[in-house]
Amino acid sequence: MYLLLSLRALARNKLRAALAMFGVVIGVFSVISIVSLGEAANRMVQDQIASLGANRIVIMPGSATLGGYRSGAGSIQTLVFEDAEAIVKECPSVFLATPTVRAEAHVVRANQNWSTNVMGVNEDFPRIRDWELQAGRFFSAAAARTGTKVCVLGQTVARNLFGPENAIGQTVRVRQFPFTVVGVLSKKGEAPWGGDFDDVVVAPFRTVQKKLLGINFIHMVQITARAPEDIAPAQDEVMTLLRRRHKIQPGEED
């Protein structure tokens, strides 16, 4: 009886019933759309964070004050390779570390050239950044420490210099120095800040430090903690170690 009464009421008020159904459909569609957009945005943020490397921490030099003028972050030139070594040996929560230096350079191959960033790192860089190789291999620990002129290309650099050709075993010139390409990194994509992760040449840090830059210090140390719960302890261990190594007194800035 109640079902028949309901059907008769709907039949007498077709427009009102249609509008009510239309409102319910719009409401449900809006809720589903908002939830889906939120989940998509969450996945995008998680993917961008994951692209930086799991449990990754970056240690950069601070700023210096000379004559009342405070220079920018990273201007202190006292961070050295031995700091990165000490971090791995003396900080239990740290799994891997790589000293890192950066240089901007033109990379030339035959009649093709490309202006890019050259990053000097050690053999642990792919594991720290969770960055696989598409082709070839990464350079060895011996190459990282002896200044061998080999390099691994990001996808953007490989595409602009070699197109569809195989880059492995080919020679490129970084500034005036010839480098042998031993590997090509897999595609990493766009950085969270809008840059291109793949627009990079990765080389042994000693090679970039001595040949391209002519410096004795490093620009940063990239480390990875052993597990997500070790990130905070790793930070504390690294700060304590570096304050001791650099003789920073209590009360002074890190």
Sequence and secondary structure as in RCSB ss.txt:
>XXXX:A:sequence
MYLLLSLRALARNKLRAALAMFGVVIGVFSVISIVSLGEAANRMVQDQIASLGANRIVIMPGSATLGGYRSGAGS
IQTLVFEDAEAIVKECPSVFLATPTVRAEAHVVRANQNWSTNVMGVNEDFPRIRDWELQAGRFFSAAAARTGTKV
CVLGQTVARNLFGPENAIGQTVRVRQFPFTVVGVLSKKGEAPWGGDFDDVVVAPFRTVQKKLLGINFIHMVQITA
RAPEDIAPAQDEVMTLLRRRHKIQPGEED
>XXXX:A:secstr
 HHHHHHHHHHHTHHHHHHHHHHHHHHHHHHHHHHHHHHHHHHHHHHHHHHT TTEEEE     EETTEE  TT 
     HHHHHHHHHH TTEEEEEEEEEEEEEEEETTEEEEEEEEEE TTHHHHTT  EEEE    HHHHHHT  E
EEE HHHHHHHHTTS  TT EEEETTEEEEEEEEE    B TTS BTTSEEEEEHHHIIIIII  SS SEEEEEE
SSGGGHHHHHHHHHHHHHHHTT  TTS  
